[in-house]
Amino acid sequence: MALPRARPEEELQGAPAGLAVARPRLPPAEAILPYLQRIDGARWYSNFGPLLTELEGRLAERLRPGTHVLTVSNATQALTLALQAMDLPPGGYVILPAWTFVATAHAIVQAGLKPWFVDVDPQSWMLDPGAAIALSADLKREACAVIPVCAFGALPDLARWRAFREQTGVPVLIDAAAAFDTLADARLPAVVSLHATKALGLGEGGYLATEDAALASRVRQLTTFGFKGSRESLVTATNAKLSEYTAAVGLAALDAWPADRLRWRRAAQHLRIALVGQPMVTFQEGWGTDWVTSVCTVGLPPGSAARVAASLAADGVDTRQWWGGGCHASRAFADCRREPLPVTAALAASTLGLPFSIDMDEEAIARLAAALDRALSGAS
């Protein structure tokens, strides 16, 4: 049974017949079992138990000393609560790239703020600090925050974004949903997704990483009914905690991460080698060599994505336009403020998510390469 093509990224599950665009894989039951047995022994099932505390500590060890990691029920909630904790003016504009998944904009709206869509750099596919600065001489008055997005797992120039924050005074929150592998610096607060579709997945979940202790404390309070050291709710909040069972999956996934990272890298390099003779297919810089992620989004000849996708579908090869026509193109955000978006429009028409998984074998890669050759024959 093929994956329904209309289903969004965050709903993708299972391994259909044919060449699937993705085959999420979480730790096997035997790897999780020792952690489940620890839960049975402790009889502590939620509310920041020992497994969740260990998970947050191990995630923090991947970052600079002094970094705080706070797990949240999902990355969209983490973005929303981080924005709320930043104490931004209600109804203020938050700059974000139009080339992103819709979760970024949903989080802004849920935080009581307004999206301001800006175009991205054609090489990196990400928002550039210079583009944000150029928006208006009154940037500090117009925008209350900026959310750069890590395009499919690539990392933006964090040093330039830190300089932007210092120069403008505008807070910066990194949407690093797919960037678990690349994120090692949380001097700018960043949110990572742990959804099943990600390279390190635990079903549903995410985390905020930040070196700002006050921000971390406020976000933690917002994830647990507004409690802080007592049973009194001090601020309007929500319940966005992870259970010990979810933490068990996360710990098992972290145990396997060194080996799994090598497997992701190997699969990516085999795919790159298979397509080395196809100059019309371009990969993101460093994809599968310097960094790994769970999806393979490639550049194609201008305007050819839909035609190539149709040809591949006829060959039994599933694809996905992960971000559709851009976040701004969704009906939910039709009335949102936006700048001219020619690069986003071009990327929507010329990029495509190809089949890719941690255990993609040589037969599947060869089938994809042959189907792509057929799809691209005669393209310019």
C-alpha angles and dihedrals in degrees: 000000000000123000110261105254093217095059115109125239096260093055097051111124140153136022113273126198116274124029105329122205089230140003109196115209127192126187114292121253094256091057092051096044098083089055092048089053089054088054091051090051096047097038087212109132108167142349099085100313127181095275094051091046089052092047093052091047093051092048090051091052088066090063137059117298111274095034119141119215120197120184119218133187090258139347094255089059090046091055092046095049093044090055090048091049091053088070094228121177110273112256093015122147121258115198115223136160116264086220098077142093115279092249090079093060094039089057091052092051093045089053090058094255135115128245119236108194118214130180124254136232111272094224102044097028086222138108112272121216090228091059091053093048091049094056097087143345085232095054094140090054096042101044128043096185144357129222113198111194126219100232107233090326102319115128123234122224098282094185090059091048090051088051089049091054091049093046098046105024089228113139117242125209117185118220097210095163095144097027103089090126097047104039111097101139125064100175081119109048111252136189122215126192122227094187118146090256094060128093089253105033134170100175104265125004147087142188143223117226118195142150089212105100093191092053090048091052093050093049091049090053090050091054093056111049094278093292119151115173095329143050091258116106103230099180137019105271144141142236108263102147128137119234126234088251092059089046089054090059090046094052091049089049091051091049088057097039100098091054094038092052089056090050092051089049093048093050091049094049092049089052092048090051092049090054098040090107093052106082093179090069116075128185129212111268110273095005108154093358107059097015140012134218137165100254136058113216114176137187118244134185111299113285095359103109097097094046093047091048091052092049092049091048089055087054092052094256116134120215136175137212090213096192098030113208091338130290092276091060093068115103091234090068101036093118097046123118115263142172123221107296109196095140092050090050091050093049092049089055098042109035128077138181109236127200110282136156140158091257099039104149133212093260092055092045092050091049091051093047092051093047091049091051090054093045093050097044108125094011120134 
